[in-house]
Amino acid sequence: MVKHVILWTLKEEYSEEQKKEIKNGIKEGLEGLKGQIPGLLEIKVNTQPLASSNCDLMLDSSFEDEAALKGYAVHPAHVEVANGKVRPHTATRVCMDYTV
């Protein structure tokens, strides 16, 4: 199994209310991919970090193998969410993929 974890910070220009709406949209979009992408076993987005955190939200996902992760990256449903809900609103992205 392969884990795919991403941490994002949102652009500073957004108000707290806008950030809440954006985070909810990202969560809905990414978690909605479950069942649509071959090899995607689990996908969760955490939008409520503790005050000690230095990011705004986290994606925690699991795939059958590295090939499934690569397929996810280019799958049209994922690309649509990434281009429509994530990339326009995020300032930074940190990713770690690893084998369990």
C-alpha positions in Angstrom: 0.0 0.0 0.0 1.1 3.6 -0.7 0.3 6.6 1.3 -0.1 10.1 -0.3 -0.1 13.0 2.1 -0.3 16.6 1.2 -0.2 19.8 3.4 -1.4 23.1 1.9 -1.6 26.7 3.0 -4.2 28.9 1.5 -3.4 32.3 0.0 -3.2 35.0 2.6 -5.6 37.3 0.7 -8.6 35.3 1.8 -10.8 36.2 4.9 -11.4 33.6 7.5 -14.9 33.0 6.1 -13.5 32.6 2.6 -10.9 30.2 3.8 -13.6 28.1 5.5 -15.6 27.9 2.3 -12.5 27.1 0.2 -11.5 24.3 2.6 -15.0 22.8 2.6 -15.0 22.9 -1.2 -11.6 21.1 -1.3 -12.7 18.5 1.2 -15.9 17.8 -0.7 -14.2 17.7 -4.1 -11.3 15.4 -3.0 -13.3 13.1 -0.8 -15.9 12.8 -3.6 -13.2 11.0 -5.6 -13.6 7.8 -3.6 -15.0 5.1 -5.8 -14.2 7.0 -9.0 -10.5 6.2 -9.3 -9.0 2.7 -9.6 -6.7 1.7 -6.8 -7.8 4.6 -4.5 -8.5 2.9 -1.2 -9.1 5.8 1.2 -9.1 9.6 1.0 -9.7 12.1 3.8 -9.2 15.8 4.1 -8.6 17.5 7.4 -9.7 21.1 7.4 -9.4 21.9 11.1 -5.8 22.0 12.2 -4.8 22.8 15.8 -3.5 26.4 16.4 0.0 24.9 16.7 -0.1 23.9 13.0 1.5 25.8 10.2 -0.7 24.7 7.4 -4.4 25.0 6.6 -5.5 21.6 5.5 -4.2 18.1 4.9 -5.0 15.3 2.4 -4.4 11.8 3.7 -4.9 9.1 1.1 -4.1 5.5 0.5 -3.6 3.6 -2.8 -3.1 -0.1 -3.7 0.3 0.6 -5.1 2.5 3.2 -6.7 0.9 2.6 -10.1 -2.5 3.5 -8.7 -1.1 6.7 -7.3 0.4 7.6 -10.7 -3.0 6.9 -12.3 -4.8 9.1 -9.7 -2.4 12.0 -10.5 -3.6 12.1 -14.2 -7.2 10.9 -13.7 -9.6 13.4 -15.2 -11.8 13.5 -12.1 -8.8 14.3 -9.9 -7.4 16.8 -12.4 -10.8 18.6 -12.4 -10.8 19.0 -8.6 -7.1 19.9 -8.4 -7.4 22.6 -11.1 -10.8 23.9 -10.0 -10.8 23.7 -6.2 -7.2 23.4 -5.0 -4.6 25.1 -7.1 -6.3 28.4 -7.6 -6.5 28.9 -3.8 -3.3 27.4 -2.4 -0.1 29.3 -1.8 2.1 26.3 -0.8 2.0 22.5 -1.1 4.1 19.9 0.6 3.8 16.3 -0.4 5.1 13.0 1.0 4.4 9.6 -0.7 5.6 6.4 1.0 5.1 2.7 1.1 3.4 1.2 4.1 
